[in-house]
Amino acid sequence: MPATLGSVDAPLLLLGASTTEPSLWINVGAVGTLTINGETFSDNGWTLLAQIYNFPATFSGDPLNGNLVYQTLTDPTLSAVIAKLAQPASNGGLQKWNAAFYRMFTA
């Protein structure tokens, strides 16, 4: 993942594009560490924000049905995330995932 740091006012978002379980990652500038097999690595500030397991539900009356938001965001971070997801994307596939994640945060 990129090493650039975001902030609570201007978080960075990263889409983990998987055909089955896309994920949304966030960076607000708080760097942590990961330990894997006894080795310690920097997470460069990236943490898992949300994951879609049930794509059709994201466009239903209950977009969180089977989908998970892993962090409780507050303003100004929540407003910044919603604003970023509402912006037009560079292609149709990315726009589809933006719209799905947008619904999860505005439900």
MIGU-128990 format. One record per residue (C-alpha): residue in one letter; z, y, x. Coordinates in steps of 0.001 Angstrom, whole numbers, padded with zeros to 6 digits, always signed. Layout:
AZYX ...
//
This chain:
M+000000+000000+000000 P-000603+003548+001172 A+002201+005116+003216 T+001921+008527+001520 L+005054+009707-000266 G+005207+011264-003711 S+008081+013189-005263 V+009952+013197-008570 D+007855+016220-009650 A+004568+014735-008443 P+004819+010940-008319 L+001979+008876-006946 L+000657+006039-009115 L-001097+002902-007960 L-002785+000368-010232 G-002468-003242-009167 A-005714-004468-010716 S-005382-008094-011650 T-007509-009750-014289 T-004453-011360-015871 E-001416-009179-015216 P-002214-005628-014083 S+000704-003677-012670 L+001495-000016-012238 W+003397+001101-009131 I+005107+004439-008562 N+006120+006393-005481 V+008652+009216-005841 G+009403+009526-002131 A+012465+007268-001941 V+011725+004827+000890 G+013448+001456+000805 T+013191-001823+002660 L+012110-005333+001812 T+013392-008436+003537 I+011048-011404+003604 N+011938-014542+005553 G+014498-012586+007558 E+011993-009861+008513 T+012589-006302+007292 F+009721-004094+006186 S+009459-000609+004682 D+008263-000430+001088 N+006846+003053+001882 G+008480+004275-001324 W+006454+002084-003711 T+008267+000323-006568 L+006982-001626-009545 L+006932+000570-012645 A+005255-001506-015371 Q+003271-004672-015945 I+000931-005776-018727 Y+001164-009390-019853 N-000168-008872-023398 F-003065-006408-023281 P-003889-006443-027033 A-000295-005421-027812 T-000711-002202-025829 F-002984-000938-028624 S-000777-002171-031468 G+002199-000602-033181 D+004436-002205-030543 P+002805-001693-027117 L+005833-003171-025335 N+005495-006521-027131 G+005342-008905-024181 N+004799-006066-021688 L+007435-004671-019351 V+008444-001245-018098 Y+010794-001869-015176 Q+012179+001645-014708 T+013611+004231-017066 L+011944+007496-016149 T+013271+010934-017023 D+011646+014345-016818 P+010028+015696-014741 T+008860+012263-013509 L+008149+010856-016990 S+006061+013886-017960 A+004112+013689-014695 V+003357+009977-015183 I+002208+010510-018778 A+000018+013442-017706 K-001592+011396-014923 L-002302+008464-017242 A-003836+010846-019820 Q-006410+012216-017356 P-009939+010817-017511 A-010453+007999-015021 S-013366+007533-012640 N-014712+004488-014495 G-014410+002614-017779 G-012289-000216-016397 L-009717+002131-014925 Q-009736+004230-018105 K-008892+001079-020088 W-005819+000355-017954 N-004744+004018-017963 A-004876+004042-021770 A-002869+000818-022004 F-000133+002006-019635 Y-000137+005429-021335 R+000708+003782-024658 M+003582+001882-023044 F+005200+005150-021916 T+004590+007107-025115 A+005637+004445-027643 
//
